[in-house]
Structures are given as C-alpha cells and as structure tokens.
Amino acid sequence: MSGKVILVIMDGVGYDTAVSQCGYLQSAVSLGIARRWKMVTATPSISGPMYETIHTGLWPYEHGITCNHAMRSSEKDNVFSVARAAGRITAAVAHSYFHKLYAGEAWDPLRSIEHCNENGDLQYGRFYSMEGYGRANAVAPAEIDLCAQTIRLIEDHQPDYLLLHTCAADTLGHTFGGDSAEYRAQAMMIDGALARVLPVWRAAGYEVMITADHGMSAEGAHGGTSSVETEVPFYYFGDGDVSTEDGRLNQLQLAASLLARLGVDPARGMRPAFLTKAAGK
C-alpha cells in the first residue's frame, strides 16, 4: 500500500443527487473499480461543523464548532495534526473555512490564497473565499480549475494526505433549491471534472475517497436531521476492507479511517475506523 490518500468533499451533494447525477462515479461502481455506501452525517448538518467532524471524528458539541459563525482554529486532534505528528505531508485545495480551521494562522483575503508552512499541520494549500456569493453571482471556481490545483500540489510537494473541497453545488443549492436544475447540473460538473483528474490521482498512487459534508433540502437549506440533509454518498477507490453493520457508514468514523489508510494511529477520542489500516504500516 502507498499510504497516500485524497479526500474529496462535494459540499452539499446529498446521496440521491450523487447517485442520479454523478454518472462517472456510478460507472466506476458498476464496473467494480469503486465501491459506494450511504454515509450518515453528524448534526447540525452545517458546513463548518461537518468539516471539523470529518477531520476530528467528534460531534460538533464535542469539538466546539457548532455553526458557521463560530469558525476558529481547531482545538482538537485532527487528521492534519495527527498526520503531521507522524511525519506525513498534508495539503488542501479548499474553501477559506479550512484555512481558518487548520492553517494555524489568521485568514488574510489578500495573502492566504496560496499557503505554505512546512512546520504547520496543514503545510500546503490553495484556498478560495467565494466572498459575496448569491443569486447574481455564484463566485465559484470552476471544478476543473480546483482539480488542476491538486495536480500542482502533487507534483510540487507529494502530499500524503490531500483534501479537495468544492463548494459550488452547495452555493447553487442554497440559491435555487435542492430540486433545481442548477443544483443538479453542478453535481454533474463535479463528476465531469473528477472523470478527468481521478485517473491521474490513481496513477500517482493515491487512494481516493469522495463524500459530502451534508445534503440539501428542496427549499435550499440544511442543518436539520431529515434524510435529505444527513444522507450523503461515500465512494471509495482503494482496496481496504470496509466494515459496516447495516450497510451504512458513519461520518464520525471517517477521520480514523483516513488516518488508517495513511498508516497512522488515530487520536484518542476518535471514533473507530470503518476502513482497515494500510498493509505494512
């Protein structure tokens, strides 16, 4: 095993939307190249809290990021900090919320777009703000441009853990609703970009996990406990063994699973992994 992992977070893309719109990912499942499960999120099903839950394995009331207005530097052991303590290289292409959580320095909209701190938990990053998004302007980077940034990070720094976070589907879901043509079309755009970059990632030796932080209601909202808000996809391109009792995965177990595939022991308090540890690690 390479012990190298890419996690893709398709912000706001619920399970049913992924299954119906992401034809490339679904074809990989049909051919046995990837596997897919339904994953159940923590609550409240809001972006900032779920980013921290995905990376700490803790409920929002445990890690303290309980809403988007409470964003701050993570105070808990997380995938970035645990991986770095084990000598792994970390990187991200993501929304500025991830910079606020894991970069270890204040967000500066004029200087933080490109991030390099070789001594930090999140060493290398390419960030975007989407400042001022709304119906008139989604302010969203093109999906393929985000994917291109991952290739540069791989070629320049060879990260062991690489996060790709795309937020455009969430933006269009809020603007037009989770049943809208605009929202579904953006899910297809993500799928189309992944169709071009995922073979490159795999050829570079990465396992790939693709999921979402939460879903999206027809009214263009999330944060509650309904299935449309809390059921998200989990696609896995790798050969680790997945353990599940009822055919569904728990989002709180993702942090330990990411570390397991990196060959790193989880932090105390993280929920047990649903993926086995990489061989030879």
KEKE-3310 file (N, C-alpha, C; in steps of 0.2 Angstrom, whole numbers, plus 5000, padded with zeros to 4 digits):
npx = (5004:5002:4999:4994:4982:4968:4955:4939:4928:4912:4903:4888:4881:4869:4865:4856:4856:4870:4870:4860:4865:4879:4887:4899:4906:4896:4897:4910:4907:4898:4907:4915:4926:4926:4919:4903:4894:4880:4882:4880:4878:4884:4876:4873:4869:4878:4890:4903:4904:4903:4915:4924:4920:4922:4936:4940:4933:4923:4908:4899:4896:4906:4918:4916:4914:4900:4892:4892:4896:4904:4917:4934:4951:4955:4954:4956:4963:4966:4964:4974:4984:4987:4992:5003:5011:5015:5024:5019:5015:5005:4991:4979:4966:4954:4940:4940:4936:4943:4956:4955:4952:4963:4976:4983:4985:4980:4967:4970:4963:4970:4982:4982:4977:4987:4996:5009:5017:5029:5031:5019:5002:4993:5002:5003:4993:4979:4968:4951:4938:4925:4918:4904:4895:4879:4863:4865:4878:4888:4901:4910:4924:4929:4926:4936:4947:4950:4953:4964:4973:4976:4984:4995:5000:5002:5013:5022:5024:5021:5010:5005:4992:4979:4967:4953:4941:4925:4914:4903:4891:4884:4882:4874:4863:4858:4854:4845:4838:4837:4831:4833:4837:4849:4856:4857:4864:4877:4882:4884:4894:4904:4906:4910:4923:4930:4931:4941:4952:4953:4959:4972:4976:4975:4985:4996:4997:4987:4975:4957:4944:4927:4915:4902:4899:4886:4868:4855:4841:4824:4820:4832:4840:4850:4855:4847:4839:4833:4833:4837:4845:4855:4860:4873:4884:4897:4911:4923:4939:4950:4958:4956:4948:4931:4921:4905:4889:4876:4875:4877:4888:4896:4899:4907:4916:4925:4937:4946:4947:4953:4966:4969:4971:4982:4991:4993:4990:4975:4969:4967:4950:4944:4931:4930:4939:4931:4938:4951:4968:4982:4992:5007:5010)
npy = (4994:5012:5021:5034:5046:5054:5065:5069:5082:5085:5098:5099:5090:5078:5061:5055:5064:5062:5049:5050:5059:5059:5052:5047:5042:5033:5024:5019:5012:5002:4995:4989:4996:5005:5007:5010:5018:5023:5037:5043:5059:5069:5080:5097:5098:5106:5116:5121:5115:5101:5100:5100:5089:5079:5078:5077:5067:5069:5074:5090:5096:5091:5095:5109:5118:5124:5130:5140:5153:5152:5149:5145:5142:5125:5116:5103:5086:5082:5076:5082:5087:5075:5067:5075:5075:5062:5062:5064:5072:5086:5093:5105:5109:5121:5129:5144:5142:5130:5134:5143:5134:5124:5130:5137:5150:5167:5171:5180:5189:5194:5188:5174:5165:5157:5145:5141:5132:5124:5119:5118:5111:5109:5110:5114:5124:5129:5141:5147:5160:5164:5175:5185:5178:5174:5175:5183:5181:5167:5166:5155:5144:5136:5118:5110:5118:5118:5105:5105:5112:5103:5094:5102:5103:5090:5087:5096:5094:5081:5077:5067:5066:5073:5085:5089:5101:5106:5119:5124:5117:5117:5131:5134:5126:5132:5144:5141:5129:5112:5104:5109:5112:5119:5116:5102:5101:5106:5096:5087:5093:5093:5079:5077:5084:5076:5065:5067:5070:5060:5047:5052:5055:5042:5035:5041:5035:5036:5032:5036:5044:5049:5061:5070:5084:5087:5086:5093:5102:5103:5116:5123:5122:5117:5108:5102:5087:5079:5065:5069:5079:5074:5062:5056:5053:5040:5036:5025:5022:5011:4998:4994:4985:4987:4990:4988:4987:4989:4992:5005:5020:5029:5046:5051:5041:5043:5051:5043:5033:5039:5041:5028:5023:5030:5025:5028:5029:5033:5048:5049:5047:5048:5041:5023:5017:5013:5008:4997:4997:5003:4991:4984:4996)
npz = (5000:4997:5006:5004:5002:4995:4999:4994:4996:4991:4993:5000:4992:4991:4995:4986:4975:4971:4967:4956:4947:4946:4935:4930:4942:4946:4936:4938:4950:4945:4937:4946:4950:4959:4976:4984:4997:5008:5018:5034:5041:5055:5066:5070:5053:5045:5036:5042:5055:5051:5043:5053:5060:5051:5051:5064:5070:5079:5088:5084:5096:5104:5098:5097:5086:5081:5073:5057:5060:5070:5067:5069:5074:5074:5089:5093:5091:5075:5058:5050:5060:5067:5057:5053:5065:5064:5054:5041:5025:5022:5013:5004:4994:4995:5002:5012:5025:5029:5029:5040:5050:5050:5046:5055:5056:5054:5043:5028:5016:5006:5005:5009:4999:4993:5001:5012:5024:5030:5043:5049:5053:5042:5028:5014:5003:4993:4992:4992:4993:4990:4992:4995:4988:4979:4971:4960:4957:4958:4962:4961:4960:4944:4943:4937:4937:4951:4952:4945:4953:4963:4956:4954:4967:4970:4961:4965:4979:4984:4993:5007:5013:5005:5003:4994:4991:4986:4983:4975:4972:4984:4985:4974:4977:4989:4983:4972:4976:4982:4973:4961:4943:4942:4953:4952:4939:4943:4951:4942:4935:4944:4944:4931:4931:4940:4932:4924:4932:4941:4936:4935:4948:4953:4946:4951:4963:4973:4985:4984:4991:4991:4996:5005:5015:5019:5014:5004:5006:4997:4998:4999:5010:5024:5039:5048:5053:5044:5031:5019:5021:5029:5024:5014:5000:4999:4991:4987:4981:4981:4990:5003:5017:5021:5035:5040:5048:5045:5032:5030:5032:5045:5047:5058:5059:5049:5050:5058:5049:5037:5043:5046:5033:5029:5037:5050:5067:5075:5084:5102:5107:5094:5084:5080:5066:5050:5040:5036:5042:5032:5023:5030:5037)
capx = (5000:5006:4998:4993:4975:4965:4948:4935:4921:4907:4899:4880:4879:4866:4866:4852:4859:4876:4868:4857:4869:4887:4887:4906:4907:4892:4900:4916:4904:4896:4912:4919:4933:4925:4913:4899:4890:4877:4885:4875:4882:4883:4871:4869:4871:4880:4896:4909:4904:4904:4922:4928:4918:4925:4943:4941:4929:4919:4902:4900:4896:4912:4924:4915:4912:4893:4889:4897:4898:4909:4923:4940:4956:4953:4957:4956:4967:4963:4968:4980:4988:4989:4996:5010:5015:5018:5029:5016:5014:4997:4989:4972:4963:4948:4937:4944:4935:4948:4962:4953:4952:4969:4982:4987:4987:4974:4965:4971:4960:4974:4988:4981:4975:4992:4998:5015:5020:5031:5031:5012:4998:4992:5008:5002:4986:4976:4961:4946:4934:4918:4916:4899:4891:4872:4859:4868:4885:4889:4908:4913:4929:4927:4928:4942:4952:4951:4956:4971:4977:4978:4989:5001:5002:5005:5019:5027:5025:5019:5007:5002:4985:4977:4960:4949:4934:4922:4908:4898:4885:4881:4880:4868:4858:4856:4851:4840:4835:4840:4827:4833:4841:4855:4860:4859:4869:4883:4884:4886:4900:4909:4908:4914:4930:4933:4932:4947:4958:4954:4964:4979:4977:4976:4991:5001:4997:4983:4968:4953:4938:4923:4909:4899:4898:4879:4864:4852:4833:4821:4820:4839:4843:4852:4856:4842:4840:4830:4837:4839:4851:4860:4862:4877:4887:4904:4914:4930:4943:4955:4957:4955:4942:4926:4917:4898:4884:4869:4876:4878:4894:4895:4903:4911:4922:4929:4944:4951:4948:4958:4972:4971:4974:4989:4996:4994:4986:4970:4970:4962:4943:4941:4928:4934:4938:4927:4942:4957:4975:4986:4996:5014:5011)
capy = (5000:5018:5026:5041:5047:5060:5065:5075:5084:5088:5101:5100:5085:5073:5054:5054:5068:5059:5043:5051:5064:5058:5046:5044:5039:5027:5019:5016:5007:4997:4991:4986:5000:5009:5005:5016:5017:5029:5039:5047:5064:5071:5086:5100:5096:5113:5115:5122:5109:5095:5100:5098:5082:5074:5078:5075:5061:5071:5078:5097:5099:5089:5099:5116:5121:5122:5134:5143:5159:5150:5146:5147:5137:5118:5115:5096:5082:5081:5072:5086:5087:5068:5065:5079:5072:5055:5064:5064:5078:5087:5099:5105:5114:5121:5135:5148:5139:5125:5138:5145:5128:5120:5133:5139:5157:5171:5171:5186:5188:5196:5184:5167:5161:5152:5144:5136:5132:5117:5117:5118:5105:5110:5113:5117:5125:5134:5142:5152:5163:5164:5181:5189:5174:5175:5173:5186:5178:5161:5167:5149:5142:5130:5112:5108:5123:5116:5099:5107:5114:5097:5091:5106:5101:5083:5087:5100:5093:5074:5076:5060:5067:5079:5087:5093:5103:5110:5122:5127:5114:5120:5138:5134:5123:5137:5149:5138:5124:5105:5100:5113:5110:5122:5111:5095:5102:5107:5090:5084:5097:5090:5072:5078:5086:5070:5060:5069:5070:5054:5043:5055:5053:5034:5033:5044:5031:5038:5030:5041:5044:5055:5061:5076:5086:5086:5086:5099:5102:5107:5123:5126:5123:5111:5110:5098:5080:5075:5061:5073:5084:5070:5056:5058:5047:5039:5032:5023:5020:5008:4990:4992:4982:4992:4986:4991:4983:4989:4994:5012:5022:5034:5051:5052:5037:5045:5054:5037:5029:5042:5040:5021:5022:5034:5021:5032:5028:5038:5051:5047:5050:5047:5035:5018:5017:5008:5006:4994:5001:5001:4985:4986:5002)
capz = (5000:4996:5012:5001:5002:4993:5001:4990:4999:4987:4998:4999:4987:4995:4992:4980:4970:4968:4963:4950:4943:4945:4930:4930:4949:4946:4931:4942:4955:4941:4934:4952:4951:4966:4980:4986:5003:5010:5024:5038:5044:5062:5066:5065:5046:5043:5033:5046:5060:5047:5041:5059:5062:5046:5052:5071:5072:5085:5086:5085:5103:5107:5096:5098:5080:5081:5067:5053:5063:5076:5064:5073:5073:5078:5096:5094:5087:5068:5053:5048:5065:5068:5051:5053:5070:5061:5049:5034:5022:5021:5008:5003:4989:4998:5005:5017:5031:5030:5032:5047:5055:5051:5044:5061:5056:5053:5036:5025:5010:5000:5005:5011:4994:4992:5008:5013:5030:5031:5050:5051:5052:5035:5025:5008:5002:4988:4995:4989:4998:4987:4996:4992:4983:4979:4965:4954:4955:4962:4964:4962:4955:4940:4946:4934:4940:4958:4951:4942:4958:4966:4952:4955:4974:4970:4958:4969:4986:4985:5000:5009:5013:5001:5003:4988:4994:4981:4986:4971:4972:4990:4983:4969:4981:4993:4978:4968:4980:4981:4967:4955:4938:4943:4958:4949:4934:4946:4953:4936:4933:4948:4941:4925:4932:4943:4927:4921:4936:4946:4934:4936:4955:4955:4943:4955:4969:4978:4986:4983:4995:4989:5000:5006:5022:5021:5008:5003:5005:4991:5000:4998:5016:5028:5046:5052:5054:5039:5027:5013:5024:5033:5020:5009:4997:5001:4986:4989:4976:4985:4991:5010:5019:5024:5040:5041:5051:5042:5025:5030:5036:5050:5046:5063:5059:5043:5052:5059:5043:5034:5046:5045:5026:5029:5041:5056:5073:5077:5091:5107:5106:5088:5083:5077:5058:5046:5035:5039:5041:5026:5025:5031:5041)
cpx = (5004:5005:4997:4986:4973:4957:4945:4929:4917:4902:4892:4877:4876:4867:4862:4854:4865:4874:4865:4861:4876:4888:4894:4907:4902:4894:4906:4913:4902:4901:4917:4926:4932:4919:4909:4894:4886:4880:4880:4880:4880:4878:4874:4872:4873:4888:4902:4909:4905:4912:4926:4926:4922:4933:4945:4938:4924:4913:4903:4900:4902:4918:4923:4914:4905:4889:4894:4900:4903:4916:4930:4945:4954:4957:4958:4961:4963:4967:4975:4986:4991:4994:5003:5014:5018:5023:5026:5016:5007:4996:4982:4971:4956:4946:4941:4942:4940:4954:4961:4954:4959:4976:4986:4989:4980:4973:4966:4968:4964:4980:4987:4979:4980:4995:5004:5018:5022:5031:5024:5008:4996:4997:5007:4995:4985:4969:4957:4941:4926:4914:4910:4894:4883:4869:4862:4874:4887:4896:4911:4918:4927:4930:4935:4948:4954:4955:4964:4976:4980:4984:4996:5004:5005:5012:5024:5029:5024:5016:5005:4994:4983:4969:4958:4942:4931:4915:4902:4892:4881:4878:4874:4862:4854:4852:4845:4836:4838:4836:4828:4838:4848:4860:4862:4864:4876:4886:4887:4893:4906:4911:4912:4922:4933:4935:4939:4953:4959:4959:4971:4980:4979:4983:4997:5001:4993:4977:4963:4946:4934:4917:4907:4899:4891:4875:4861:4845:4831:4821:4827:4842:4846:4854:4852:4844:4837:4835:4840:4845:4857:4863:4866:4881:4894:4906:4921:4934:4950:4953:4957:4948:4938:4922:4911:4893:4878:4869:4877:4884:4892:4901:4908:4917:4927:4936:4949:4952:4953:4965:4974:4974:4981:4994:4997:4988:4981:4972:4965:4955:4940:4937:4932:4933:4934:4932:4948:4963:4978:4991:5004:5015:5010)
cpy = (5006:5022:5033:5041:5054:5060:5071:5076:5088:5092:5102:5095:5079:5066:5053:5058:5065:5053:5044:5055:5063:5051:5043:5040:5032:5022:5015:5010:5001:4992:4988:4990:5004:5006:5011:5014:5023:5030:5044:5052:5065:5077:5091:5099:5103:5112:5115:5116:5103:5094:5097:5091:5077:5073:5077:5069:5063:5074:5085:5099:5096:5094:5107:5120:5120:5126:5138:5150:5158:5148:5149:5141:5131:5118:5107:5092:5081:5077:5076:5086:5080:5066:5069:5076:5065:5056:5064:5071:5080:5093:5099:5110:5115:5128:5138:5145:5134:5129:5141:5140:5125:5123:5135:5146:5161:5171:5179:5185:5190:5192:5177:5163:5155:5151:5139:5138:5125:5115:5117:5111:5104:5113:5117:5118:5130:5135:5147:5154:5163:5170:5184:5185:5175:5173:5177:5184:5173:5162:5160:5147:5136:5124:5110:5112:5120:5109:5100:5109:5108:5094:5095:5104:5095:5083:5091:5098:5085:5073:5069:5061:5074:5080:5091:5095:5108:5112:5124:5123:5116:5127:5138:5130:5128:5142:5147:5132:5117:5101:5104:5110:5113:5118:5105:5096:5103:5101:5086:5087:5094:5083:5072:5080:5080:5065:5061:5068:5064:5049:5045:5053:5046:5032:5036:5040:5032:5034:5036:5040:5050:5055:5068:5078:5086:5086:5093:5098:5105:5114:5127:5127:5116:5113:5105:5091:5075:5071:5065:5078:5080:5063:5058:5052:5046:5034:5031:5019:5017:5001:4989:4989:4987:4988:4991:4986:4983:4992:5002:5014:5028:5040:5052:5047:5038:5047:5048:5033:5032:5041:5033:5020:5025:5030:5024:5030:5034:5042:5048:5051:5050:5041:5030:5019:5012:5005:5003:4998:4998:4995:4988:4993:5001)
cpz = (5000:5002:5010:5000:4999:4995:4997:4994:4994:4991:4996:4994:4991:4991:4986:4974:4967:4964:4956:4945:4942:4941:4930:4937:4949:4941:4934:4947:4951:4939:4940:4953:4957:4969:4982:4992:5004:5017:5028:5042:5052:5061:5071:5058:5043:5041:5038:5051:5057:5045:5047:5061:5058:5048:5059:5073:5078:5083:5087:5092:5107:5105:5096:5092:5079:5076:5063:5056:5069:5073:5068:5071:5077:5084:5097:5089:5080:5063:5051:5054:5067:5063:5051:5059:5069:5056:5042:5032:5020:5016:5007:4998:4992:5000:5011:5024:5033:5032:5039:5052:5056:5049:5049:5061:5053:5045:5034:5018:5004:5000:5007:5005:4993:4999:5008:5020:5032:5038:5053:5050:5045:5032:5019:5006:4996:4990:4991:4994:4996:4991:4992:4987:4984:4972:4959:4952:4960:4965:4965:4957:4951:4943:4943:4936:4947:4957:4949:4948:4962:4962:4953:4962:4974:4967:4962:4976:4988:4992:5001:5010:5010:5001:4997:4991:4988:4983:4982:4971:4978:4988:4979:4973:4985:4988:4975:4971:4977:4975:4961:4949:4939:4948:4955:4943:4937:4949:4947:4934:4938:4946:4935:4926:4935:4938:4924:4925:4940:4943:4935:4943:4956:4952:4947:4962:4975:4979:4986:4987:4993:4993:5000:5013:5024:5014:5008:5002:4999:4992:5000:5005:5019:5035:5051:5052:5049:5034:5022:5015:5027:5029:5014:5006:5000:4995:4988:4983:4979:4987:4999:5012:5023:5029:5041:5043:5047:5035:5024:5034:5040:5049:5051:5063:5053:5045:5054:5053:5038:5036:5045:5038:5025:5033:5047:5061:5074:5083:5096:5107:5100:5088:5079:5069:5056:5041:5039:5038:5035:5028:5025:5035:5048)
residu = (MET:SER:GLY:LYS:VAL:ILE:LEU:VAL:ILE:MET:ASP:GLY:VAL:GLY:TYR:ASP:THR:ALA:VAL:SER:GLN:CYS:GLY:TYR:LEU:GLN:SER:ALA:VAL:SER:LEU:GLY:ILE:ALA:ARG:ARG:TRP:LYS:MET:VAL:THR:ALA:THR:PRO:SER:ILE:SER:GLY:PRO:MET:TYR:GLU:THR:ILE:HIS:THR:GLY:LEU:TRP:PRO:TYR:GLU:HIS:GLY:ILE:THR:CYS:ASN:HIS:ALA:MET:ARG:SER:SER:GLU:LYS:ASP:ASN:VAL:PHE:SER:VAL:ALA:ARG:ALA:ALA:GLY:ARG:ILE:THR:ALA:ALA:VAL:ALA:HIS:SER:TYR:PHE:HIS:LYS:LEU:TYR:ALA:GLY:GLU:ALA:TRP:ASP:PRO:LEU:ARG:SER:ILE:GLU:HIS:CYS:ASN:GLU:ASN:GLY:ASP:LEU:GLN:TYR:GLY:ARG:PHE:TYR:SER:MET:GLU:GLY:TYR:GLY:ARG:ALA:ASN:ALA:VAL:ALA:PRO:ALA:GLU:ILE:ASP:LEU:CYS:ALA:GLN:THR:ILE:ARG:LEU:ILE:GLU:ASP:HIS:GLN:PRO:ASP:TYR:LEU:LEU:LEU:HIS:THR:CYS:ALA:ALA:ASP:THR:LEU:GLY:HIS:THR:PHE:GLY:GLY:ASP:SER:ALA:GLU:TYR:ARG:ALA:GLN:ALA:MET:MET:ILE:ASP:GLY:ALA:LEU:ALA:ARG:VAL:LEU:PRO:VAL:TRP:ARG:ALA:ALA:GLY:TYR:GLU:VAL:MET:ILE:THR:ALA:ASP:HIS:GLY:MET:SER:ALA:GLU:GLY:ALA:HIS:GLY:GLY:THR:SER:SER:VAL:GLU:THR:GLU:VAL:PRO:PHE:TYR:TYR:PHE:GLY:ASP:GLY:ASP:VAL:SER:THR:GLU:ASP:GLY:ARG:LEU:ASN:GLN:LEU:GLN:LEU:ALA:ALA:SER:LEU:LEU:ALA:ARG:LEU:GLY:VAL:ASP:PRO:ALA:ARG:GLY:MET:ARG:PRO:ALA:PHE:LEU:THR:LYS:ALA:ALA:GLY:LYS)
# end
